[in-house]
């Protein structure tokens, strides 16, 4: 009997390849969603508006890093 996640007619190596690609796909989707969220937040703030992020959130590694000034303790002021 085939496992429920494997389509009939597919080889287990194909299923393993798909499963192996899943973490990379999820990482890319997370990065795209993070950029979209930062774009919306940036657009919604007035110039000099303050953005507060949670303890596990950051602006690092986004294209919006230079558009904010760090105020300390997860607070950022929009500068651009």
TIMI-2910 file (N, C-alpha, C, CB; in pm, 1 decimal, decimal comma, always signed):
<rs>
+----------+----------+----------+----------+----------+----------+----------+----------+----------+----------+----------+----------+------+
!      n_x !      n_y !      n_z !     ca_x !     ca_y !     ca_z !      c_x !      c_y !      c_z !     cb_x !     cb_y !     cb_z ! resn !
+----------+----------+----------+----------+----------+----------+----------+----------+----------+----------+----------+----------+------+
!    +84,7 !   -118,7 !     +0,0 !     +0,0 !     +0,0 !     +0,0 !    +88,7 !   +124,3 !     +0,0 !    -96,1 !     +0,2 !   +122,7 !  Unk !
!    +53,3 !   +220,3 !    -81,7 !   +130,3 !   +344,1 !    -92,1 !    +98,7 !   +436,0 !    +25,0 !   +100,9 !   +415,5 !   -225,4 !  Unk !
!   +200,4 !   +511,4 !    +72,5 !   +172,9 !   +611,8 !   +176,4 !    +77,6 !   +717,7 !   +121,6 !   +305,0 !   +678,1 !   +226,3 !  Unk !
!     +0,1 !   +785,0 !   +205,2 !    -99,4 !   +882,0 !   +157,7 !    -39,3 !  +1003,6 !    +87,0 !   -182,2 !   +929,1 !   +273,5 !  Unk !
!    +87,1 !  +1036,1 !   +113,0 !   +148,2 !  +1153,5 !    +51,5 !   +214,2 !  +1123,4 !    -81,4 !   +249,1 !  +1212,8 !   +144,2 !  Unk !
!   +218,7 !   +997,0 !   -122,5 !   +282,5 !   +960,2 !   -247,9 !   +175,3 !   +928,0 !   -350,0 !   +378,2 !   +840,5 !   -229,0 !  Unk !
!   +178,5 !   +996,4 !   -463,8 !    +81,8 !   +968,9 !   -567,8 !   +113,6 !   +835,5 !   -632,9 !    +80,0 !  +1081,5 !   -671,9 !  Unk !
!    +10,4 !   +768,4 !   -676,6 !    +29,0 !   +642,0 !   -746,8 !   +102,6 !   +671,1 !   -876,7 !   -107,9 !   +570,5 !   -773,8 !  Unk !
!   +202,6 !   +592,2 !   -905,2 !   +277,7 !   +609,6 !  -1029,0 !   +402,6 !   +693,9 !  -1012,9 !   +190,3 !   +671,0 !  -1132,2 !  Unk !
!   +427,1 !   +751,9 !   -896,0 !   +549,1 !   +828,1 !   -874,0 !   +649,3 !   +740,6 !   -801,9 !   +521,0 !   +957,1 !   -793,7 !  Unk !
!   +773,3 !   +767,0 !   -826,5 !   +876,7 !   +689,3 !   -758,3 !   +907,4 !   +752,8 !   -624,0 !  +1004,8 !   +679,5 !   -844,3 !  Unk !
!   +958,6 !   +673,5 !   -532,5 !   +991,6 !   +727,9 !   -401,3 !  +1106,3 !   +827,4 !   -411,5 !  +1027,7 !   +615,3 !   -303,9 !  Unk !
!  +1194,5 !   +811,6 !   -511,9 !  +1304,7 !   +908,0 !   -525,0 !  +1251,1 !  +1045,0 !   -563,2 !  +1407,1 !   +860,2 !   -630,0 !  Unk !
!  +1145,3 !  +1049,3 !   -645,4 !  +1084,3 !  +1178,2 !   -681,1 !  +1022,1 !  +1241,5 !   -557,2 !   +976,9 !  +1160,1 !   -792,5 !  Unk !
!   +953,6 !  +1162,9 !   -477,5 !   +893,8 !  +1214,3 !   -354,6 !  +1000,8 !  +1265,0 !   -259,1 !   +809,6 !  +1106,2 !   -286,6 !  Unk !
!  +1113,4 !  +1196,0 !   -251,9 !  +1223,0 !  +1237,8 !   -165,7 !  +1285,5 !  +1367,1 !   -216,3 !  +1328,9 !  +1127,9 !   -156,6 !  Unk !
!  +1293,9 !  +1383,8 !   -348,3 !  +1347,3 !  +1507,7 !   -405,2 !  +1256,8 !  +1625,3 !   -371,7 !  +1363,3 !  +1494,9 !   -557,6 !  Unk !
!  +1126,9 !  +1605,0 !   -383,0 !  +1030,9 !  +1711,0 !   -350,1 !  +1040,6 !  +1745,1 !   -202,6 !   +886,4 !  +1668,4 !   -386,1 !  Unk !
!  +1045,3 !  +1643,0 !   -117,9 !  +1056,3 !  +1665,9 !    +26,0 !  +1186,9 !  +1736,8 !    +59,5 !  +1047,0 !  +1533,3 !   +102,5 !  Unk !
!  +1293,4 !  +1705,8 !    -11,9 !  +1421,8 !  +1771,4 !    +11,5 !  +1421,0 !  +1917,3 !    -31,5 !  +1531,5 !  +1697,7 !    -61,4 !  Unk !
!  +1340,1 !  +1951,1 !   -131,8 !  +1331,9 !  +2089,1 !   -181,4 !  +1239,0 !  +2175,0 !    -96,3 !  +1284,2 !  +2090,1 !   -326,1 !  Unk !
!  +1155,8 !  +2113,6 !    -16,5 !  +1056,9 !  +2187,2 !    +62,4 !  +1117,2 !  +2290,3 !   +157,5 !   +974,8 !  +2090,8 !   +141,0 !  Unk !
!  +1222,9 !  +2260,4 !   +233,7 !  +1279,5 !  +2363,4 !   +322,2 !  +1326,2 !  +2487,9 !   +246,8 !  +1395,9 !  +2305,8 !   +400,2 !  Unk !
!  +1385,3 !  +2469,4 !   +130,0 !  +1430,4 !  +2584,5 !    +49,9 !  +1310,0 !  +2664,2 !     +0,3 !  +1517,2 !  +2537,6 !    -70,6 !  Unk !
!  +1206,5 !  +2596,5 !    -42,1 !  +1085,4 !  +2664,0 !    -87,5 !  +1023,1 !  +2744,6 !    +25,5 !   +984,4 !  +2562,6 !   -142,0 !  Unk !
!  +1017,2 !  +2688,2 !   +144,2 !   +961,3 !  +2758,9 !   +259,1 !  +1047,6 !  +2878,8 !   +298,3 !   +947,0 !  +2663,8 !   +377,7 !  Unk !
!  +1179,7 !  +2865,2 !   +289,7 !  +1268,5 !  +2976,9 !   +321,7 !  +1246,2 !  +3091,7 !   +224,7 !  +1415,4 !  +2932,2 !   +318,3 !  Unk !
!  +1235,7 !  +3059,8 !    +96,0 !  +1212,8 !  +3165,4 !     -3,8 !  +1077,5 !  +3232,3 !    +15,0 !  +1222,4 !  +3108,0 !   -145,1 !  Unk !
!   +975,0 !  +3153,6 !    +44,9 !   +842,3 !  +3210,5 !    +68,4 !   +844,7 !  +3301,8 !   +190,0 !   +737,8 !  +3099,1 !    +87,5 !  Unk !
!   +915,7 !  +3260,6 !   +295,2 !   +927,6 !  +3342,5 !   +416,3 !   +995,6 !  +3475,4 !   +384,1 !  +1006,7 !  +3266,9 !   +525,9 !  Unk !
!  +1101,7 !  +3471,1 !   +303,3 !  +1172,9 !  +3593,4 !   +266,6 !  +1084,8 !  +3686,8 !   +185,0 !  +1299,3 !  +3559,7 !   +188,4 !  Unk !
!  +1008,4 !  +3631,5 !    +92,3 !   +917,5 !  +3713,5 !    +10,1 !   +811,0 !  +3778,0 !    +98,0 !   +850,6 !  +3627,6 !   -100,8 !  Unk !
!   +753,0 !  +3701,2 !   +188,5 !   +650,0 !  +3754,9 !   +277,4 !   +706,9 !  +3859,7 !   +372,3 !   +585,3 !  +3642,2 !   +357,4 !  Unk !
!   +829,4 !  +3840,2 !   +420,4 !   +893,3 !  +3938,1 !   +508,3 !   +913,6 !  +4070,0 !   +434,3 !  +1028,4 !  +3884,4 !   +560,7 !  Unk !
!   +961,8 !  +4064,0 !   +310,2 !   +981,0 !  +4186,3 !   +231,4 !   +847,6 !  +4256,5 !   +207,2 !  +1049,0 !  +4153,8 !    +96,9 !  Unk !
!   +743,9 !  +4180,5 !   +177,7 !   +612,3 !  +4240,0 !   +153,6 !   +560,3 !  +4308,4 !   +279,7 !   +512,4 !  +4132,9 !   +106,2 !  Unk !
!   +577,4 !  +4244,7 !   +394,0 !   +532,6 !  +4303,7 !   +520,6 !   +608,9 !  +4432,5 !   +549,4 !   +551,0 !  +4203,8 !   +636,9 !  Unk !
!   +741,3 !  +4433,0 !   +528,2 !   +819,6 !  +4554,1 !   +553,2 !   +781,0 !  +4664,9 !   +456,8 !   +969,1 !  +4524,6 !   +541,7 !  Unk !
!   +749,7 !  +4630,4 !   +332,3 !   +706,3 !  +4731,9 !   +236,2 !   +576,3 !  +4797,0 !   +283,0 !   +687,8 !  +4669,7 !    +95,9 !  Unk !
!   +481,4 !  +4715,8 !   +328,9 !   +353,1 !  +4770,0 !   +376,3 !   +370,3 !  +4853,9 !   +502,5 !   +254,3 !  +4656,3 !   +403,3 !  Unk !
!   +452,4 !  +4806,8 !   +596,0 !   +477,3 !  +4883,6 !   +718,3 !   +544,0 !  +5016,7 !   +687,6 !   +564,1 !  +4803,2 !   +814,8 !  Unk !
!   +643,5 !  +5013,5 !   +600,1 !   +715,6 !  +5136,1 !   +564,0 !   +621,3 !  +5235,7 !   +497,9 !   +833,9 !  +5104,1 !   +470,0 !  Unk !
!   +537,4 !  +5187,4 !   +408,0 !   +443,8 !  +5276,2 !   +337,7 !   +338,4 !  +5334,2 !   +432,1 !   +374,9 !  +5200,5 !   +223,9 !  Unk !
!   +306,8 !  +5264,1 !   +539,0 !   +202,2 !  +5311,3 !   +629,9 !   +253,1 !  +5411,2 !   +733,1 !   +139,8 !  +5194,2 !   +700,7 !  Unk !
!   +384,4 !  +5417,3 !   +752,9 !   +440,2 !  +5510,7 !   +851,7 !   +465,5 !  +5647,5 !   +789,4 !   +570,8 !  +5455,0 !   +910,8 !  Unk !
!   +435,5 !  +5752,7 !   +863,6 !   +474,1 !  +5886,8 !   +822,1 !   +624,7 !  +5901,2 !   +838,7 !   +398,1 !  +5995,4 !   +903,9 !  Unk !
!   +684,4 !  +5997,3 !   +770,5 !   +827,1 !  +6023,5 !   +791,1 !   +848,6 !  +6054,6 !   +939,2 !   +877,7 !  +6142,1 !   +700,0 !  Unk !
!   +949,1 !  +5998,1 !   +996,6 !   +982,0 !  +6005,6 !  +1139,4 !   +887,3 !  +5922,7 !  +1226,0 !   +979,1 !  +6150,0 !  +1185,4 !  Unk !
!   +800,6 !  +5842,4 !  +1163,3 !   +715,5 !  +5752,2 !  +1239,5 !   +799,2 !  +5642,0 !  +1302,6 !   +606,2 !  +5692,1 !  +1149,9 !  Unk !
!   +750,6 !  +5584,9 !  +1410,8 !   +825,8 !  +5483,7 !  +1485,8 !   +763,7 !  +5346,7 !  +1462,8 !   +828,7 !  +5517,3 !  +1637,5 !  Unk !
!   +851,0 !  +5250,5 !  +1435,5 !   +811,8 !  +5111,5 !  +1415,8 !   +864,2 !  +5030,2 !  +1533,0 !   +865,5 !  +5055,7 !  +1280,3 !  Unk !
!   +776,3 !  +4959,5 !  +1600,0 !   +816,1 !  +4871,1 !  +1709,3 !   +806,3 !  +4727,0 !  +1664,9 !   +729,4 !  +4894,8 !  +1833,8 !  Unk !
!   +913,2 !  +4651,1 !  +1682,7 !   +915,1 !  +4510,7 !  +1644,7 !   +924,0 !  +4422,8 !  +1767,7 !  +1031,5 !  +4481,8 !  +1550,2 !  Unk !
!   +880,4 !  +4299,4 !  +1754,1 !   +890,1 !  +4203,4 !  +1862,9 !  +1034,1 !  +4161,2 !  +1886,3 !   +804,1 !  +4081,7 !  +1834,0 !  Unk !
!  +1056,6 !  +4090,7 !  +1994,3 !  +1192,1 !  +4051,1 !  +2033,4 !  +1260,1 !  +3964,4 !  +1928,7 !  +1188,4 !  +3977,3 !  +2165,0 !  Unk !
!  +1186,0 !  +3884,6 !  +1854,7 !  +1245,3 !  +3794,9 !  +1755,4 !  +1239,6 !  +3851,4 !  +1614,7 !  +1175,9 !  +3661,5 !  +1758,6 !  Unk !
!  +1190,0 !  +3972,9 !  +1598,4 !  +1179,1 !  +4034,8 !  +1466,7 !  +1294,3 !  +4132,1 !  +1446,6 !  +1043,2 !  +4107,1 !  +1450,6 !  Unk !
!  +1331,3 !  +4153,1 !  +1320,5 !  +1442,8 !  +4241,6 !  +1291,1 !  +1427,6 !  +4301,2 !  +1151,3 !  +1576,1 !  +4166,2 !  +1303,4 !  Unk !
!  +1495,6 !  +4411,2 !  +1128,8 !  +1503,1 !  +4470,1 !   +995,3 !  +1628,7 !  +4423,1 !   +921,6 !  +1501,3 !  +4623,6 !  +1004,5 !  Unk !
!  +1715,6 !  +4354,4 !   +991,7 !  +1838,3 !  +4306,4 !   +929,1 !  +1805,0 !  +4211,1 !   +815,7 !  +1929,0 !  +4237,6 !  +1032,1 !  Unk !
!  +1887,5 !  +4213,4 !   +714,7 !  +1875,0 !  +4125,8 !   +598,0 !  +1749,7 !  +4155,6 !   +515,7 !  +1873,4 !  +3980,8 !   +642,2 !  Unk !
!  +1700,9 !  +4278,3 !   +523,2 !  +1592,0 !  +4321,5 !   +436,0 !  +1640,9 !  +4441,7 !   +356,8 !  +1462,6 !  +4356,2 !   +517,9 !  Unk !
!  +1569,1 !  +4474,8 !   +253,6 !  +1606,8 !  +4590,9 !   +172,9 !  +1564,6 !  +4722,0 !   +240,5 !  +1543,6 !  +4581,0 !    +33,2 !  Unk !
!  +1503,6 !  +4714,8 !   +357,3 !  +1454,8 !  +4834,1 !   +427,4 !  +1544,5 !  +4878,7 !   +541,6 !  +1317,3 !  +4808,5 !   +480,5 !  Unk !
!  +1655,7 !  +4813,6 !   +563,1 !  +1745,1 !  +4845,9 !   +673,9 !  +1787,5 !  +4992,6 !   +672,7 !  +1867,9 !  +4757,0 !   +668,9 !  Unk !
!  +1825,2 !  +5044,0 !   +556,2 !  +1874,1 !  +5181,6 !   +546,3 !  +1762,1 !  +5285,5 !   +557,8 !  +1947,1 !  +5200,4 !   +415,2 !  Unk !
!  +1637,9 !  +5243,9 !   +556,6 !  +1525,4 !  +5337,6 !   +561,7 !  +1476,9 !  +5364,2 !   +703,5 !  +1411,0 !  +5284,7 !   +478,8 !  Unk !
!  +1547,4 !  +5306,5 !   +800,3 !  +1511,9 !  +5324,8 !   +940,9 !  +1635,2 !  +5356,6 !  +1023,1 !  +1442,3 !  +5200,0 !   +996,0 !  Unk !
!  +1615,5 !  +5430,4 !  +1129,9 !  +1720,7 !  +5460,1 !  +1227,7 !  +1686,3 !  +5382,9 !  +1355,1 !  +1733,1 !  +5616,4 !  +1255,8 !  Unk !
!  +1780,7 !  +5306,4 !  +1403,7 !  +1757,4 !  +5230,5 !  +1525,9 !  +1749,4 !  +5321,7 !  +1646,5 !  +1866,8 !  +5127,3 !  +1546,0 !  Unk !
!  +1646,8 !  +5301,4 !  +1728,2 !  +1629,0 !  +5380,3 !  +1850,4 !  +1659,2 !  +5297,5 !  +1973,8 !  +1486,8 !  +5435,4 !  +1858,4 !  Unk !
!  +1690,1 !  +5172,1 !  +1952,2 !  +1718,7 !  +5082,9 !  +2064,7 !  +1598,5 !  +5000,4 !  +2102,5 !  +1765,6 !  +5162,0 !  +2184,6 !  Unk !
!  +1623,5 !  +4883,8 !  +2155,6 !  +1522,1 !  +4791,7 !  +2207,0 !  +1406,3 !  +4769,3 !  +2107,9 !  +1467,2 !  +4844,7 !  +2338,7 !  Unk !
!  +1441,1 !  +4730,0 !  +1985,6 !  +1343,8 !  +4694,5 !  +1880,5 !  +1256,8 !  +4810,3 !  +1835,1 !  +1255,4 !  +4584,2 !  +1929,0 !  Unk !
!  +1303,8 !  +4933,2 !  +1852,1 !  +1232,8 !  +5050,5 !  +1802,2 !  +1313,0 !  +5113,4 !  +1688,6 !  +1208,5 !  +5153,4 !  +1916,2 !  Unk !
!  +1243,3 !  +5151,0 !  +1582,4 !  +1308,4 !  +5209,0 !  +1465,0 !  +1228,4 !  +5329,5 !  +1418,9 !  +1321,8 !  +5104,6 !  +1350,6 !  Unk !
!  +1299,3 !  +5436,2 !  +1376,8 !  +1233,6 !  +5555,5 !  +1322,4 !  +1252,6 !  +5557,4 !  +1171,3 !  +1290,5 !  +5686,2 !  +1387,2 !  Unk !
!  +1144,4 !  +5583,0 !  +1099,4 !  +1151,2 !  +5591,0 !   +953,4 !  +1227,9 !  +5716,9 !   +914,6 !  +1008,3 !  +5591,3 !   +890,0 !  Unk !
!  +1330,4 !  +5700,4 !   +831,3 !  +1409,6 !  +5814,3 !   +784,8 !  +1405,8 !  +5828,4 !   +632,9 !  +1553,6 !  +5800,2 !   +831,4 !  Unk !
!  +1357,1 !  +5733,1 !   +563,6 !  +1355,8 !  +5740,6 !   +417,1 !  +1231,6 !  +5687,5 !   +356,2 !  +1470,1 !  +5668,0 !   +361,0 !  Unk !
+----------+----------+----------+----------+----------+----------+----------+----------+----------+----------+----------+----------+------+
</rs>
